[in-house]
């Protein structure tokens, strides 16, 4: 019993000694620690100050990092430490996070299970860092895209903590999407421009072709007019003065008619694509359309073609050679009537003012034009109405007139869907009279 | 193994025998020597024998006396043996431990 008491006293004395050593250590009054085999000189005050400085620096760095740093204890994944950036990124105050389960930061259960699987795989394979992109959830419920880098702290080769660094990549994602959108738009634009250029190129080639054909036709017409006029005179003389049989009279009349038709064609050809010598004057487009309609009014009535007019208000006067433009509209009206003569239809005439130009479109409800013929309809002598006596010069002449006015003709058509002929004329230089 | 050459004062009457373990040149050890010298001069004038042992020179002496840290002051005589850790900056506590503090004296 006595020995036990002594042992207890010794124990008490040793405890007191240990306490005194700890106190001295705490007070920074120790210079050296004597071990079994050597003396470890420690400058505790300096070490403590250095440690304090280091800790202070690391703490400031920890909180200055823009990404959210979340440390969870393993196993269990309970949050035990966070930096100040969690408030900016997640909306939680740092203290609100502590003690919560790690899954609180993820957008939903699926995201949490996905990262859990990655962590499990990494630990099984001995990988110390996991990188992954996820959707996260803020305190107010907002979801945002982010990436997370998780590193593990191990003790005795067992993971005891996981440090997750979460970065909000909303802006990066938005930039990526915007870039993608711009790329798409750029591709579309390039495609569009390429198509426009191709169309413009084709139009240019077409226009050149028409100009060459027009010039050639005009030259031929010029050379042929005199002989044709001579033939006309001779035929007329024969018809009036020679004594002919009735059948011969008929043949002569036929020859005169055909020669007359040839003369008319030559007259049209002469003006094809030639700069007009007539002077232009500011004119009322609507009035010109009305006059053209009036010329063909009866024919339209017979064919049961109803005219619908949709005229723009405030149509300016346009500098044109009125008779030439009237000829163009008349050609369109004639064509439309012929297209619809079998069972009637509607001819809709619409005018619009588009900035520095006016647009006149004539839409019929006829048979339309096949796609492969659309490119050829303005070429001289191209006609779809050969059986009806078409010369193939109407649209070619119209095209030349509009081009001479600095305008343009567009055509849209499809079989059994009717046709729209649109004329555009510049109003530049037009004055109110 | 003690180093007798470090003894600074002669034991007068053998009343107090003190042994101070230091790491020579280190700040707390310097303070401890200064503080002990002041206590001896003030309260034990002519009655203490101080042996200063530099553990960096005499490591064996530290082990023999079960010294864990420096500075450590050992009251060898009169018994019981007392051990005081630290730089001896708190004079009152040091004197109390050395049983030198009388009533009314701080």
Interface residues (C-beta under 8 A of the other chain):
Chain A: X17 X20 X21 X23 X24 X25 X27 X28 X29 X30 X31 X32 X33 X34 X36 X38 X39 X41 X43 X45
Chain B: X22 X23 X26 X27 X28 X29 X55 X56 X59 X62 X63 X67 X68 X69 X70 X71 X83 X84 X85 X86 X87 X89
